[in-house]
Amino acid sequence: MPKTSARLLALLSLLQARRDWPGALLAERLEVSSRTVRRDVDRLRELGYPILATKGPDGGYRLDAGTELPPLLFDDEQAVALAIALQIATTTGAGIEEAAARALNTVRQVMPARLRRRIDTLQVTAVERSAIRPDPQVDSSLLMALSAAVHAREVLRFDYTPASPPGVDDNGVQTPPRRVQPHHLVTWGGRWYLVAWDLDREDWRIFRADRITPRTPTGPRFTPRELPGGEVAAFVAGRFRGSGGSGDWPCRGEVILDLPAATVSRYARGGVVEELGPNRCRLVLGSWSWPGLAAIIGGFDADIEVVGPAELKDAFAHLARRYANAATDAPPPIQ
């Protein structure tokens, strides 16, 4: 039989792994009697762990949420994962940098030396975006409020301010609050967004969280709707790409490049690259517009054969005229 301290740690680890544990199963996993399990549960309760006893034929135990946070038990992989997550918390835009740093320091202090050395060798530096377009910080209390409305399925009322003070439009006129059914809180490109059904516009909308000022109280509960496409990641990606909820780019073309597939695949983010020979490959890529797609493909600095569609060929011709005008001193023709 393991020593009492080791057995208590093993019991606590099991209780944290799943919600309900039959007493007989705990005794079997720990290789002790049911009576020993009961005594160990009492010891954990004395240490501050709120463990509830469940009744019934398979009566057992459950680790409940308490008013205070008792000591937690992590295995090696969980401890390392937690430390890494806390180091990159500054990139979330959730305004939790100071709290994350304090939490990381707390976790590091109680780590065994072997884990502390692993964490100390991994130093993550969060590189800020360009000051021209800095990512806005969102207060963690706002994220909690939005998340609570999503979880409770309650109608949310808020002031939304693209460029004006709260509740005022660009002409200084008081604007009514938005009324939405919040469905998902997502992060995209360092920013937080709320995906919701707009009750007044009767359509799906994506709102930047940093521009939301919630009003209280929240509204009545609602029945969740089905997102177009059924998957929030594809829906959000599609909206940002300007293609509705399909998740695909509005402009997608196919070309053949006189470059190795391995070279093209390193830079064709989101594209499909097929090797046709040692120095030849097929590329299928998407973008916001046909000229934009042609410009991206032209950046590979190789001979290009356009497979299709015709809009992509026209875009290359349009850029060719533009670049030719830029290479001369003559002003571009008036169209």
C-alpha positions as CSV (number, residue, x, y, z in Angstrom):
1,M,0.0,0.0,0.0
2,P,1.4,3.5,-0.8
3,K,2.2,5.9,2.0
4,T,-0.6,8.1,3.2
5,S,0.7,11.3,1.6
6,A,1.3,9.6,-1.8
7,R,-2.1,8.0,-1.6
8,L,-3.8,11.3,-0.9
9,L,-2.1,12.9,-3.9
10,A,-3.2,10.0,-6.1
11,L,-6.8,10.3,-4.7
12,L,-6.9,14.1,-5.4
13,S,-5.6,13.6,-8.9
14,L,-8.3,11.1,-9.6
15,L,-11.0,13.4,-8.2
16,Q,-9.9,16.2,-10.4
17,A,-9.9,14.0,-13.5
18,R,-13.6,13.4,-13.7
19,R,-16.8,14.7,-12.0
20,D,-18.1,11.6,-10.2
21,W,-16.2,8.6,-8.9
22,P,-17.9,5.5,-7.5
23,G,-16.3,4.5,-4.2
24,A,-15.6,1.0,-5.3
25,L,-13.8,2.2,-8.4
26,L,-11.7,4.6,-6.4
27,A,-10.7,1.8,-4.1
28,E,-9.8,-0.4,-7.1
29,R,-7.7,2.3,-8.7
30,L,-5.8,3.0,-5.5
31,E,-5.6,-0.6,-4.6
32,V,-7.0,0.0,-1.1
33,S,-10.2,-0.8,0.8
34,S,-13.4,1.3,0.6
35,R,-12.8,2.1,4.3
36,T,-9.4,3.5,3.5
37,V,-10.9,5.7,0.7
38,R,-13.4,7.1,3.2
39,R,-10.6,8.0,5.7
40,D,-8.5,9.6,2.9
41,V,-11.5,11.6,1.8
42,D,-11.9,12.9,5.3
43,R,-8.2,13.9,5.4
44,L,-8.6,15.9,2.2
45,R,-11.7,17.6,3.6
46,E,-9.6,18.7,6.6
47,L,-7.1,20.2,4.2
48,G,-9.9,22.3,2.6
49,Y,-11.0,20.3,-0.4
50,P,-14.8,20.3,-0.7
51,I,-15.5,16.7,-1.5
52,L,-19.2,15.6,-1.6
53,A,-20.5,12.1,-1.0
54,T,-23.0,10.9,-3.6
55,K,-25.7,8.4,-2.7
56,G,-27.2,5.5,-4.6
57,P,-26.2,2.0,-5.6
58,D,-22.9,3.3,-7.0
59,G,-22.4,5.9,-4.2
60,G,-19.1,7.7,-4.4
61,Y,-17.4,11.1,-4.3
62,R,-17.3,14.3,-6.2
63,L,-14.8,17.2,-5.9
64,D,-17.1,20.2,-5.5
65,A,-16.4,23.9,-6.1
66,G,-15.6,25.7,-2.8
67,T,-15.6,29.2,-1.6
68,E,-11.8,29.2,-1.5
69,L,-9.4,27.7,-4.0
70,P,-7.6,24.9,-2.3
71,P,-4.1,23.6,-3.4
72,L,-4.4,22.1,-6.9
73,L,-2.5,19.0,-8.2
74,F,-1.0,19.0,-11.7
75,D,1.0,16.3,-13.4
76,D,4.3,17.2,-15.1
77,E,2.7,17.8,-18.5
78,Q,-0.2,19.9,-17.1
79,A,2.3,22.1,-15.1
80,V,4.4,22.8,-18.1
81,A,1.4,23.5,-20.3
82,L,0.0,25.9,-17.7
83,A,3.3,27.8,-17.4
84,I,3.6,28.2,-21.2
85,A,0.0,29.4,-21.5
86,L,0.6,32.0,-18.8
87,Q,3.7,33.2,-20.6
88,I,1.8,33.9,-23.8
89,A,-1.2,35.4,-22.1
90,T,0.0,38.9,-23.0
91,T,-0.9,38.1,-26.7
92,T,-4.6,37.5,-25.9
93,G,-5.6,41.2,-25.6
94,A,-7.7,40.2,-22.6
95,G,-6.0,42.7,-20.2
96,I,-4.7,40.0,-17.9
97,E,-1.0,40.6,-18.3
98,E,-0.2,41.5,-14.6
99,A,-2.4,38.7,-13.2
100,A,-0.8,36.2,-15.6
101,A,2.6,37.2,-14.5
102,R,1.7,36.8,-10.8
103,A,0.1,33.4,-11.5
104,L,3.2,32.3,-13.4
105,N,5.4,33.3,-10.5
106,T,3.2,31.4,-8.1
107,V,3.2,28.2,-10.2
108,R,6.9,28.4,-10.7
109,Q,7.6,28.6,-7.0
110,V,5.8,25.4,-6.2
111,M,7.2,23.4,-9.1
112,P,9.8,20.7,-8.6
113,A,13.3,21.7,-9.6
114,R,13.2,19.5,-12.7
115,L,10.1,21.2,-14.0
116,R,11.3,24.7,-13.1
117,R,14.4,24.2,-15.2
118,R,12.3,23.1,-18.2
119,I,10.2,26.3,-17.8
120,D,13.2,28.6,-17.4
121,T,14.7,27.4,-20.7
122,L,11.5,28.4,-22.5
123,Q,11.4,32.2,-22.6
124,V,8.6,33.6,-24.8
125,T,8.7,37.2,-25.9
126,A,5.5,38.8,-27.0
127,V,6.2,41.1,-29.9
128,E,3.7,44.0,-30.1
129,R,2.0,44.8,-33.4
130,S,2.8,47.9,-35.3
131,A,1.9,51.1,-33.4
132,I,-0.1,52.2,-36.5
133,R,-2.7,49.6,-35.7
134,P,-2.2,48.4,-32.1
135,D,-4.4,45.6,-30.8
136,P,-7.0,47.1,-28.3
137,Q,-7.0,45.7,-24.8
138,V,-10.3,44.3,-23.5
139,D,-11.1,44.4,-19.9
140,S,-11.4,40.9,-18.4
141,S,-14.6,41.8,-16.7
142,L,-16.2,42.7,-20.0
143,L,-15.1,39.3,-21.5
144,M,-16.7,37.6,-18.4
145,A,-19.9,39.5,-18.9
146,L,-20.1,38.6,-22.6
147,S,-19.2,35.0,-21.9
148,A,-21.9,34.8,-19.1
149,A,-24.6,36.1,-21.5
150,V,-23.5,33.5,-24.1
151,H,-23.6,30.7,-21.5
152,A,-26.9,31.8,-20.0
153,R,-28.4,32.3,-23.5
154,E,-29.8,35.7,-22.5
155,V,-30.5,38.7,-24.9
156,L,-27.7,41.3,-24.5
157,R,-28.2,45.0,-24.8
158,F,-25.2,47.2,-25.4
159,D,-23.9,50.5,-26.9
160,Y,-21.6,49.9,-29.9
161,T,-19.2,52.6,-30.9
162,P,-17.3,52.1,-34.1
163,A,-15.7,55.6,-33.9
164,S,-17.9,57.7,-31.6
165,P,-18.5,58.2,-27.9
166,P,-20.8,55.6,-26.3
167,G,-24.4,56.0,-27.5
168,V,-23.6,58.8,-30.0
169,D,-23.3,58.5,-33.8
170,D,-21.0,60.6,-36.0
171,N,-23.5,63.4,-36.1
172,G,-23.8,63.6,-32.3
173,V,-27.3,62.0,-32.3
174,Q,-28.1,59.6,-29.5
175,T,-28.3,56.0,-30.9
176,P,-30.4,53.2,-29.5
177,P,-28.6,50.2,-27.9
178,R,-28.1,47.1,-30.0
179,R,-30.2,44.1,-29.0
180,V,-28.6,40.7,-29.9
181,Q,-28.7,37.0,-29.1
182,P,-25.1,36.3,-28.2
183,H,-23.9,32.9,-29.4
184,H,-20.0,32.8,-29.4
185,L,-17.1,34.8,-28.0
186,V,-14.1,34.4,-30.2
187,T,-10.6,35.7,-30.7
188,W,-9.2,36.4,-34.2
189,G,-5.9,38.1,-35.0
190,G,-5.3,39.3,-31.5
191,R,-8.8,40.8,-31.1
192,W,-11.9,39.6,-29.3
193,Y,-15.3,39.4,-31.1
194,L,-18.9,38.6,-30.2
195,V,-20.8,36.5,-32.8
196,A,-24.5,37.3,-32.3
197,W,-27.9,37.4,-34.0
198,D,-29.0,41.0,-34.3
199,L,-32.6,41.2,-33.4
200,D,-33.3,44.5,-35.0
201,R,-31.5,43.8,-38.3
202,E,-32.6,40.1,-38.3
203,D,-29.1,38.9,-39.4
204,W,-25.9,37.6,-38.0
205,R,-23.3,40.2,-36.9
206,I,-19.8,40.1,-35.6
207,F,-19.0,42.9,-33.0
208,R,-15.6,43.9,-31.7
209,A,-15.6,43.3,-28.0
210,D,-13.5,46.5,-27.2
211,R,-16.3,48.6,-28.7
212,I,-19.1,47.1,-26.6
213,T,-20.5,48.8,-23.5
214,P,-23.1,46.4,-22.0
215,R,-26.3,47.6,-20.5
216,T,-28.0,45.9,-17.6
217,P,-30.0,44.0,-16.9
218,T,-29.8,41.4,-19.7
219,G,-32.9,40.4,-21.6
220,P,-34.9,37.2,-21.7
221,R,-33.5,33.8,-22.5
222,F,-33.5,32.6,-26.1
223,T,-33.2,29.4,-28.1
224,P,-29.9,29.3,-29.9
225,R,-29.9,29.5,-33.7
226,E,-27.9,27.5,-36.2
227,L,-24.9,29.4,-37.6
228,P,-24.7,29.3,-41.4
229,G,-22.4,26.4,-42.1
230,G,-22.8,25.1,-38.5
231,E,-19.2,25.9,-37.5
232,V,-18.2,29.1,-35.8
233,A,-14.6,29.0,-37.0
234,A,-15.6,28.7,-40.7
235,F,-18.3,31.3,-40.3
236,V,-16.0,33.9,-38.7
237,A,-13.3,33.2,-41.3
238,G,-15.8,33.6,-44.1
239,R,-17.1,36.9,-42.8
240,F,-13.7,38.4,-42.5
241,R,-12.8,37.2,-46.0
242,G,-16.0,38.7,-47.4
243,S,-17.6,35.5,-48.5
244,G,-20.5,35.2,-46.1
245,G,-20.4,32.0,-44.0
246,S,-18.6,29.7,-46.4
247,G,-15.1,30.2,-44.9
248,D,-13.6,30.5,-48.4
249,W,-12.1,33.5,-50.2
250,P,-14.4,35.4,-52.5
251,C,-11.7,35.2,-55.3
252,R,-9.9,31.9,-55.9
253,G,-7.6,31.1,-58.8
254,E,-5.2,28.5,-60.2
255,V,-1.8,29.0,-61.7
256,I,1.3,27.1,-62.6
257,L,4.6,28.5,-61.4
258,D,8.1,27.7,-62.5
259,L,9.3,27.1,-59.0
260,P,9.8,24.1,-56.8
261,A,6.7,23.1,-54.8
262,A,8.7,23.1,-51.6
263,T,9.6,26.8,-52.1
264,V,6.1,27.9,-52.9
265,S,4.5,26.0,-50.0
266,R,6.5,27.9,-47.5
267,Y,4.9,31.2,-48.5
268,A,1.5,30.2,-49.9
269,R,-0.5,30.5,-46.7
270,G,-3.8,28.9,-47.1
271,G,-3.0,27.7,-50.6
272,V,-2.9,24.3,-52.1
273,V,0.5,23.4,-53.8
274,E,0.9,20.4,-56.1
275,E,4.3,19.4,-57.4
276,L,4.5,19.0,-61.2
277,G,8.2,18.6,-61.6
278,P,11.6,19.5,-60.0
279,N,11.0,23.2,-60.7
280,R,7.3,23.4,-61.5
281,C,4.2,23.4,-59.4
282,R,0.5,24.1,-59.4
283,L,-0.9,26.7,-56.9
284,V,-4.5,27.2,-55.9
285,L,-4.9,30.4,-53.8
286,G,-7.5,32.8,-52.6
287,S,-7.7,36.5,-51.8
288,W,-10.1,39.4,-51.2
289,S,-10.0,40.6,-54.9
290,W,-8.7,39.5,-58.2
291,P,-6.0,42.2,-58.4
292,G,-5.0,41.4,-54.9
293,L,-4.7,37.7,-55.8
294,A,-2.6,38.5,-58.9
295,A,-0.3,40.7,-56.9
296,I,0.3,37.9,-54.3
297,I,1.1,35.4,-57.1
298,G,3.4,37.9,-58.8
299,G,5.4,38.2,-55.6
300,F,6.8,34.7,-56.3
301,D,9.1,36.2,-59.0
302,A,8.6,33.3,-61.4
303,D,7.0,32.7,-64.8
304,I,3.3,32.3,-64.4
305,E,0.7,30.3,-66.4
306,V,-2.8,31.2,-65.5
307,V,-5.1,28.1,-65.5
308,G,-8.2,30.1,-64.5
309,P,-10.5,31.7,-64.1
310,A,-10.7,34.5,-66.7
311,E,-11.1,37.1,-63.9
312,L,-7.6,36.3,-62.8
313,K,-6.2,36.7,-66.3
314,D,-7.9,40.1,-66.5
315,A,-6.4,41.1,-63.1
316,F,-2.9,40.3,-64.4
317,A,-3.5,42.5,-67.5
318,H,-4.8,45.3,-65.3
319,L,-1.8,45.1,-63.0
320,A,0.5,45.0,-66.1
321,R,-0.9,48.3,-67.3
322,R,-0.6,49.8,-63.9
323,Y,3.0,48.7,-63.4
324,A,3.9,49.9,-66.9
325,N,2.5,53.3,-66.1
326,A,4.4,53.4,-62.8
327,A,7.6,52.6,-64.7
328,T,7.3,55.7,-66.9
329,D,7.0,59.4,-66.2
330,A,3.7,59.6,-68.2
331,P,0.6,60.0,-66.1
332,P,-1.9,57.1,-66.2
333,P,-4.7,57.4,-68.8
334,I,-8.0,58.8,-67.5
335,Q,-10.7,56.1,-67.5
